């Protein structure tokens, strides 16, 4: 992922010690550089206060600079080495025209330096700053501690979370997703509103299955891209027992989809994976989808575009691949555990990791469920195995057409190593108070699909979706 760039505002109020702005600026820029974060900040020589903002002129200069770099800036960091002038800060953001996440940080006072020459009063100034941001209609994020040393681990954790929030917001507001084929006819479940998504910055490109099959059929046997895709598939997971013809058909699909994704500059895809694919082309697309998800270009089954939104959001936040699974079975009599499953197109990195001999490690196979309808030879290409036991976040996004809203539920849990013998891609999930979550899902008409990611990013995604995207979010705890 590309480095995040933050616009940095150093706040100042004239009758507080200006030397704190100089040292505060130096400290915050050092921390950002150590975290690999780029900074856009006014020159320290624009005034006699080390480039901190206090006057209307300071605010205009900062706004002009931010506007000039608007295509680069992912978020804004307000740092308060002293009380800070709330008007200059708010005006700078308003006049910049930026609509990005904002983090407010205030330096703590040193109890041994409470004289007029060294006292900060940032504790108080942060409240005034937030009050004015609220008046201006500017959304903002707070640090875990009201005042915090930028060099502390607490602030560094806040900063990393904020950067992740910036990635989610920027990623979603500029997302372009590809819908390949119509939704499977029996699945009213995955209906969604393109118009509601478009309003938030998410565009959907469509690609008919007939175009996909036709383009794949025109690929010659000696095409270098076909050879490369076959080699990539063979190196991805064990393919023992998969017919060569099925491998070639899958590889051709992969070449066409890769080309289309690049041409349309897509962030992810959702495919009609049954049953036209198997009946009229002769494979399942799961391997190709798994490979894309594993490369952080998430791919959702059953043309579930809003499921894809949740996958992408968590991938933006964590830098790890997401999967889309079914809430599929109870796990015995444990009310806080369930079996999650798909046929599957789950990314390789989420499975039990080791050699081919380890039980549960991913491999290519045929799709047992659909095989009963269309025949085994038409269903090769699924990735089967067990999901590894790790902490996870989960997220479901849905468009609420009747209320012109986008609704979300999310939370955190863990995949366990509880005994389970079954087929496809599967795992056992544990979520505290899971029965309450399941009731919420059913009472609010959510889909049976949920996106999962091997990370703890529910707070980050919640902040991005509720505060900055303006969606209705329920965070389960």
C-alpha positions as CSV (number, residue, x, y, z in Angstrom):
1,X,0.0,0.0,0.0
2,X,1.2,3.5,-0.8
3,X,2.3,5.7,2.1
4,X,-0.3,7.9,3.7
5,X,0.1,11.7,3.5
6,X,-1.2,13.9,6.3
7,X,-1.7,17.7,6.2
8,X,-0.2,18.9,9.6
9,X,-1.5,21.9,11.5
10,X,0.4,23.2,14.5
11,X,-1.9,25.3,16.6
12,X,-0.7,28.4,18.6
13,X,-2.2,31.1,20.7
14,X,-0.1,34.3,21.1
15,X,0.0,34.7,24.8
16,X,1.1,31.1,25.4
17,X,4.8,30.1,25.0
18,X,5.6,30.1,21.3
19,X,8.8,28.1,21.9
20,X,6.6,25.1,22.5
21,X,5.4,25.3,18.9
22,X,8.9,25.0,17.6
23,X,9.8,21.9,19.7
24,X,6.3,20.5,19.2
25,X,6.6,20.8,15.4
26,X,9.9,19.1,15.5
27,X,8.7,16.3,17.6
28,X,5.5,15.6,15.6
29,X,7.4,15.6,12.3
30,X,10.0,13.2,13.7
31,X,7.3,10.8,14.8
32,X,5.5,10.9,11.5
33,X,8.7,10.2,9.6
34,X,9.5,7.3,11.8
35,X,6.0,5.8,11.0
36,X,6.6,6.2,7.3
37,X,3.9,9.0,7.0
38,X,4.5,11.9,4.6
39,X,3.7,15.4,5.9
40,X,2.4,18.5,4.2
41,X,3.0,21.5,6.5
42,X,3.5,25.2,6.1
43,X,7.1,26.4,6.1
44,X,8.4,27.3,9.6
45,X,9.5,30.7,8.3
46,X,6.0,32.0,7.3
47,X,5.8,33.7,10.6
48,X,7.8,34.1,13.8
49,X,5.9,31.2,15.5
50,X,7.7,28.3,13.7
51,X,4.9,28.0,11.1
52,X,2.2,27.5,13.7
53,X,-1.3,28.9,12.9
54,X,-2.8,31.8,14.8
55,X,-3.9,34.6,12.5
56,X,-6.2,34.8,9.5
57,X,-3.2,35.1,7.2
58,X,-1.7,31.9,8.7
59,X,-5.0,30.1,8.0
60,X,-5.1,31.3,4.4
61,X,-1.5,30.2,3.8
62,X,-2.1,26.8,5.2
63,X,-5.4,26.4,3.3
64,X,-3.6,27.4,0.0
65,X,-0.9,24.8,0.7
66,X,-3.3,22.0,1.5
67,X,-5.4,22.9,-1.6
68,X,-2.3,22.7,-3.8
69,X,-1.6,19.2,-2.4
70,X,-5.2,18.1,-2.2
71,X,-4.7,15.0,-4.4
72,X,-2.0,13.8,-2.1
73,X,-3.5,14.5,1.4
74,X,-5.3,11.5,3.0
75,X,-6.0,13.1,6.4
76,X,-5.2,16.1,8.6
77,X,-3.4,16.0,11.9
78,X,-4.0,18.9,14.3
79,X,-1.3,19.1,17.0
80,X,-1.6,21.5,19.9
81,X,1.8,22.2,21.7
82,X,0.0,25.0,23.5
83,X,-3.7,26.1,23.8
84,X,-3.9,26.8,20.1
85,X,-6.1,29.2,18.2
86,X,-9.3,27.3,17.3
87,X,-10.4,29.8,14.7
88,X,-7.2,29.6,12.6
89,X,-7.3,25.8,12.7
90,X,-10.9,25.5,11.7
91,X,-10.6,28.2,9.0
92,X,-7.6,26.5,7.5
93,X,-9.5,23.2,7.1
94,X,-12.6,24.9,5.8
95,X,-10.8,27.1,3.3
96,X,-8.7,24.1,2.1
97,X,-11.8,22.4,0.8
98,X,-10.5,19.1,2.0
99,X,-13.0,16.5,3.1
100,X,-10.7,14.0,4.9
101,X,-10.4,12.5,8.3
102,X,-9.0,14.8,11.0
103,X,-7.0,13.7,14.1
104,X,-6.8,16.1,17.1
105,X,-3.7,15.7,19.4
106,X,-2.8,17.8,22.4
107,X,0.5,17.8,24.2
108,X,0.5,17.0,28.0
109,X,1.8,19.5,30.5
110,X,4.8,18.7,32.6
111,X,4.0,19.1,36.3
112,X,7.5,20.4,36.9
113,X,7.1,23.1,34.3
114,X,3.9,25.0,35.2
115,X,5.2,28.5,35.1
116,X,4.0,31.1,32.6
117,X,7.1,30.4,30.4
118,X,6.4,26.7,29.9
119,X,2.8,25.9,30.7
120,X,0.9,24.6,27.7
121,X,-2.8,24.5,28.6
122,X,-3.4,22.2,25.6
123,X,-5.7,20.2,27.9
124,X,-8.1,23.1,27.7
125,X,-7.3,24.2,24.2
126,X,-8.3,20.8,22.7
127,X,-11.8,21.3,24.0
128,X,-12.0,24.7,22.3
129,X,-10.6,23.3,19.1
130,X,-13.1,20.5,19.0
131,X,-16.0,22.9,19.8
132,X,-15.1,25.0,16.8
133,X,-14.6,22.0,14.5
134,X,-18.1,20.9,15.5
135,X,-19.5,24.4,14.8
136,X,-17.9,24.3,11.4
137,X,-19.3,20.9,10.6
138,X,-15.9,19.2,10.4
139,X,-15.7,15.6,11.6
140,X,-12.7,14.6,13.7
141,X,-11.1,11.7,15.5
142,X,-9.8,11.9,19.1
143,X,-6.7,10.3,20.6
144,X,-7.3,7.6,23.3
145,X,-5.9,9.9,26.0
146,X,-7.1,13.5,26.1
147,X,-3.5,14.8,26.2
148,X,-0.7,12.5,25.0
149,X,3.0,12.7,24.3
150,X,3.5,12.2,20.5
151,X,6.5,9.9,21.2
152,X,4.5,7.6,23.5
153,X,3.3,4.2,22.4
154,X,-0.3,5.3,23.1
155,X,-0.1,8.1,20.5
156,X,1.7,5.9,18.0
157,X,-1.1,3.3,18.3
158,X,-3.7,6.1,17.8
159,X,-1.7,7.4,14.8
160,X,-1.6,3.9,13.2
161,X,-5.3,3.5,13.7
162,X,-6.0,7.0,12.2
163,X,-3.8,6.2,9.2
164,X,-5.8,3.0,8.7
165,X,-9.0,5.0,8.9
166,X,-7.7,7.4,6.3
167,X,-7.0,4.4,4.0
168,X,-10.5,3.1,4.4
169,X,-12.1,6.5,3.7
170,X,-9.9,7.3,0.8
171,X,-10.3,3.7,-0.6
172,X,-14.1,3.7,-0.4
173,X,-14.6,7.2,-1.6
174,X,-12.7,6.4,-4.8
175,X,-13.6,2.7,-5.2
176,X,-14.5,1.2,-8.5
177,X,-15.9,-2.3,-8.3
178,X,-16.7,-4.8,-11.1
179,X,-19.8,-6.9,-11.2
180,X,-19.3,-9.8,-13.5
181,X,-22.6,-11.4,-14.5
182,X,-26.1,-11.0,-12.9
183,X,-26.8,-12.2,-9.4
184,X,-27.7,-15.9,-9.2
185,X,-31.5,-16.0,-9.9
186,X,-32.5,-17.6,-6.6
187,X,-30.5,-15.0,-4.6
188,X,-32.7,-12.0,-3.9
189,X,-30.4,-11.7,-0.9
190,X,-27.7,-10.0,-2.7
191,X,-29.8,-7.2,-4.3
192,X,-28.3,-3.8,-3.7
193,X,-28.6,-0.1,-4.9
194,X,-25.9,1.1,-7.2
195,X,-27.2,4.6,-6.8
196,X,-26.8,4.7,-3.0
197,X,-23.2,3.4,-3.4
198,X,-22.5,6.0,-6.1
199,X,-23.6,8.8,-3.8
200,X,-20.8,7.8,-1.4
201,X,-18.2,7.6,-4.2
202,X,-18.4,3.9,-5.0
203,X,-18.9,3.1,-8.7
204,X,-19.9,-0.2,-10.2
205,X,-18.8,-1.4,-13.6
206,X,-20.6,-4.3,-15.2
207,X,-19.3,-7.2,-17.4
208,X,-21.7,-9.7,-18.9
209,X,-20.9,-13.4,-18.7
210,X,-21.3,-13.7,-22.4
211,X,-18.6,-11.1,-22.9
212,X,-16.4,-13.0,-20.5
213,X,-16.9,-16.4,-22.1
214,X,-16.5,-15.0,-25.6
215,X,-13.2,-13.2,-24.7
216,X,-11.8,-16.2,-23.0
217,X,-12.7,-18.4,-26.0
218,X,-10.6,-16.2,-28.3
219,X,-7.4,-16.7,-26.3
220,X,-4.9,-18.8,-28.3
221,X,-3.1,-21.7,-26.7
222,X,0.3,-20.1,-27.3
223,X,-0.7,-16.7,-25.7
224,X,2.1,-15.7,-23.3
225,X,-0.4,-14.3,-20.8
226,X,-2.2,-17.7,-20.7
227,X,1.1,-19.5,-20.0
228,X,1.9,-17.0,-17.2
229,X,-1.5,-17.4,-15.6
230,X,-1.2,-21.2,-15.7
231,X,2.1,-21.1,-14.0
232,X,0.8,-18.6,-11.4
233,X,-2.1,-21.0,-10.6
234,X,0.1,-24.0,-10.4
235,X,2.4,-22.2,-7.9
236,X,-0.6,-20.9,-5.9
237,X,-1.9,-24.2,-4.4
238,X,-1.5,-27.9,-5.1
239,X,-3.5,-28.9,-8.2
240,X,-3.2,-32.7,-8.1
241,X,-6.2,-34.4,-9.7
242,X,-7.4,-31.3,-11.6
243,X,-7.8,-31.9,-15.3
244,X,-5.5,-29.9,-17.7
245,X,-8.5,-28.7,-19.7
246,X,-10.1,-27.2,-16.5
247,X,-6.8,-25.5,-15.6
248,X,-6.6,-24.0,-19.1
249,X,-10.2,-22.8,-18.9
250,X,-9.7,-21.2,-15.5
251,X,-6.4,-19.5,-16.7
252,X,-8.2,-18.0,-19.7
253,X,-10.9,-16.6,-17.4
254,X,-8.0,-15.2,-15.3
255,X,-6.4,-13.5,-18.2
256,X,-9.6,-11.8,-19.3
257,X,-10.6,-10.7,-15.8
258,X,-7.1,-9.4,-15.0
259,X,-7.2,-7.3,-18.2
260,X,-10.6,-5.9,-17.5
261,X,-9.7,-5.1,-13.9
262,X,-6.6,-3.1,-15.1
263,X,-8.5,-1.4,-17.9
264,X,-11.4,-0.3,-15.7
265,X,-9.0,0.5,-12.7
266,X,-11.1,-1.6,-10.4
267,X,-10.6,-2.0,-6.6
268,X,-12.3,-5.4,-6.5
269,X,-14.8,-7.7,-8.2
270,X,-18.0,-9.8,-7.6
271,X,-18.8,-12.7,-9.8
272,X,-21.9,-14.7,-10.8
273,X,-20.2,-18.0,-9.8
274,X,-23.1,-20.4,-10.4
275,X,-24.7,-22.1,-12.3
276,X,-24.2,-20.5,-15.7
277,X,-20.5,-20.5,-15.2
278,X,-20.4,-24.3,-14.8
279,X,-23.2,-25.2,-17.3
280,X,-21.9,-23.0,-20.2
281,X,-18.2,-22.7,-19.5
282,X,-17.3,-25.8,-17.5
283,X,-15.4,-24.6,-14.4
284,X,-15.9,-22.6,-11.2
285,X,-14.0,-19.3,-11.0
286,X,-13.0,-19.7,-7.4
287,X,-9.3,-20.1,-7.9
288,X,-9.1,-16.9,-9.9
289,X,-11.1,-15.1,-7.3
290,X,-9.0,-16.4,-4.5
291,X,-5.8,-15.3,-6.2
292,X,-7.2,-11.8,-6.7
293,X,-8.3,-11.5,-3.0
294,X,-4.9,-12.7,-1.9
295,X,-3.3,-9.8,-3.8
296,X,-5.6,-7.3,-2.0
297,X,-8.0,-7.0,-5.0
298,X,-10.9,-8.6,-3.2
299,X,-13.3,-10.8,-5.1
300,X,-16.8,-11.7,-3.8
301,X,-18.9,-14.6,-4.9
302,X,-22.6,-14.6,-6.0
303,X,-22.2,-11.0,-7.3
304,X,-22.4,-9.7,-3.8
305,X,-21.2,-6.1,-4.3
306,X,-22.1,-4.8,-0.8
307,X,-20.3,-7.9,0.6
308,X,-17.4,-6.8,-1.5
309,X,-17.5,-3.3,0.1
310,X,-17.0,-4.9,3.5
311,X,-14.1,-7.0,2.2
312,X,-12.4,-4.0,0.7
313,X,-12.8,-1.8,3.7
314,X,-11.0,-4.2,6.0
315,X,-8.3,-4.9,3.4
316,X,-7.7,-1.1,3.2
317,X,-7.5,-1.0,7.0
318,X,-5.3,-4.0,7.6
319,X,-3.3,-4.6,4.4
320,X,-4.3,-8.2,4.7
321,X,-6.7,-10.2,2.4
322,X,-10.4,-10.4,3.2
323,X,-12.8,-13.3,2.6
324,X,-16.6,-13.5,2.1
325,X,-18.2,-16.4,4.0
326,X,-21.6,-17.7,4.9
327,X,-22.9,-17.7,8.5
328,X,-23.5,-21.4,7.8
329,X,-24.1,-23.7,10.8
330,X,-24.4,-23.8,14.6
331,X,-21.4,-25.4,16.3
332,X,-22.9,-28.0,18.6
333,X,-24.6,-26.4,21.6
334,X,-22.2,-23.5,22.1
335,X,-24.2,-20.3,21.6
336,X,-21.1,-18.2,21.0
337,X,-19.7,-20.4,18.2
338,X,-20.7,-21.0,14.6
339,X,-19.4,-22.7,11.4
340,X,-18.5,-20.3,8.6
341,X,-18.1,-21.7,5.1
342,X,-17.8,-21.1,1.4
343,X,-17.4,-23.5,-1.5
344,X,-14.7,-21.8,-1.7
345,X,-12.9,-18.8,-3.2
346,X,-11.2,-17.9,0.1
347,X,-7.7,-16.3,-0.2
348,X,-4.8,-18.7,0.4
349,X,-3.3,-16.6,3.2
350,X,-6.4,-17.2,5.5
351,X,-6.1,-21.1,5.4
352,X,-4.0,-23.3,7.6
353,X,-0.4,-22.5,6.4
354,X,2.1,-25.3,5.7
355,X,3.0,-28.0,3.2
356,X,0.6,-30.2,1.2
357,X,0.8,-32.8,3.9
358,X,-0.8,-30.7,6.6
359,X,-4.5,-31.3,7.2
360,X,-6.6,-28.3,6.3
361,X,-3.9,-26.7,4.1
362,X,-5.5,-25.2,0.9
363,X,-5.6,-27.1,-2.4
364,X,-7.6,-27.0,-5.6
365,X,-10.5,-29.4,-6.0
366,X,-14.0,-29.6,-7.4
367,X,-17.2,-28.0,-6.0
368,X,-19.1,-30.8,-4.3
369,X,-22.4,-28.9,-3.9
370,X,-22.9,-27.8,-7.5
371,X,-21.4,-31.0,-8.8
372,X,-24.6,-32.8,-8.0
373,X,-26.4,-30.7,-10.4
374,X,-24.0,-29.9,-13.3
375,X,-21.5,-32.8,-12.9
376,X,-18.1,-33.1,-11.3
377,X,-16.1,-32.3,-14.5
378,X,-17.8,-28.9,-14.7
379,X,-16.9,-27.8,-11.2
380,X,-13.1,-27.9,-10.9
381,X,-11.4,-24.8,-9.6
382,X,-12.5,-24.4,-6.0
383,X,-10.0,-23.8,-3.2
384,X,-10.7,-26.1,-0.2
385,X,-9.2,-26.2,3.3
386,X,-9.5,-25.0,6.9
387,X,-9.2,-21.4,8.0
388,X,-6.4,-20.9,10.5
389,X,-7.1,-20.1,14.1
390,X,-6.5,-16.3,14.4
391,X,-8.2,-13.2,15.7
392,X,-10.6,-11.7,13.1
393,X,-12.8,-8.7,12.3
394,X,-16.1,-9.1,10.5
395,X,-18.2,-6.6,8.6
396,X,-21.4,-6.6,6.6
397,X,-22.5,-3.7,4.5
398,X,-26.0,-3.4,3.0
399,X,-27.9,-0.7,1.1
400,X,-31.2,0.2,2.6
401,X,-33.1,1.4,-0.4
402,X,-36.3,2.1,1.5
403,X,-34.6,4.6,3.9
404,X,-32.0,5.8,1.4
405,X,-29.2,4.7,3.8
406,X,-26.2,2.4,3.9
407,X,-26.3,0.1,7.0
408,X,-23.4,-1.8,8.5
409,X,-22.7,-4.2,11.4
410,X,-19.2,-5.2,12.4
411,X,-17.2,-6.5,15.3
412,X,-14.3,-8.7,16.3
413,X,-14.0,-12.4,17.3
414,X,-11.7,-15.3,16.6
415,X,-11.3,-18.4,14.5
416,X,-10.7,-21.4,16.6
417,X,-9.1,-24.8,16.2
418,X,-12.2,-26.7,17.4
419,X,-12.7,-30.1,15.8
420,X,-14.6,-29.9,12.5
421,X,-14.7,-32.4,9.6
422,X,-16.4,-31.1,6.5
423,X,-15.7,-29.9,3.0
424,X,-15.1,-26.6,1.1
425,X,-13.4,-23.7,2.8
426,X,-14.5,-23.6,6.5
427,X,-13.7,-22.7,10.0
428,X,-15.2,-22.3,13.5
429,X,-15.8,-18.7,14.7
430,X,-16.2,-17.6,18.3
431,X,-17.9,-14.2,19.0
432,X,-18.9,-13.1,22.5
433,X,-22.7,-12.7,22.9
434,X,-23.1,-14.2,19.4
435,X,-26.9,-14.9,19.9
436,X,-27.5,-11.1,20.3
437,X,-25.5,-10.5,17.0
438,X,-27.5,-13.2,15.2
439,X,-30.7,-11.6,16.4
440,X,-29.6,-8.2,15.2
441,X,-28.8,-9.6,11.8
442,X,-32.2,-11.3,11.4
443,X,-34.2,-8.5,12.9
444,X,-32.6,-5.9,10.6
445,X,-32.8,-8.1,7.4
446,X,-29.1,-8.4,6.7
447,X,-27.7,-10.9,4.3
448,X,-26.3,-14.3,5.2
449,X,-22.8,-13.3,3.8
450,X,-20.2,-11.6,6.0
451,X,-16.7,-10.4,5.2
452,X,-13.9,-11.4,7.5
453,X,-10.3,-10.3,7.8
454,X,-7.4,-11.7,10.0
455,X,-6.9,-8.5,12.0
456,X,-8.5,-6.4,14.7
457,X,-9.7,-3.4,12.7
458,X,-13.4,-3.1,13.8
459,X,-12.8,0.2,15.5
460,X,-10.9,1.7,12.5
461,X,-13.6,0.6,10.1
462,X,-16.4,1.8,12.4
463,X,-14.7,5.2,12.7
464,X,-14.3,5.4,8.9
465,X,-17.8,4.3,8.0
466,X,-19.9,6.0,10.7
467,X,-18.0,9.3,11.2
468,X,-16.6,10.0,7.7
469,X,-18.7,8.0,5.3
470,X,-21.9,8.8,7.2
471,X,-23.3,5.3,7.2
472,X,-25.4,3.7,10.0
473,X,-23.1,1.4,11.9
474,X,-23.8,-1.2,14.6
475,X,-20.7,-2.3,16.4
476,X,-21.2,-5.6,18.2
477,X,-19.5,-6.1,21.6
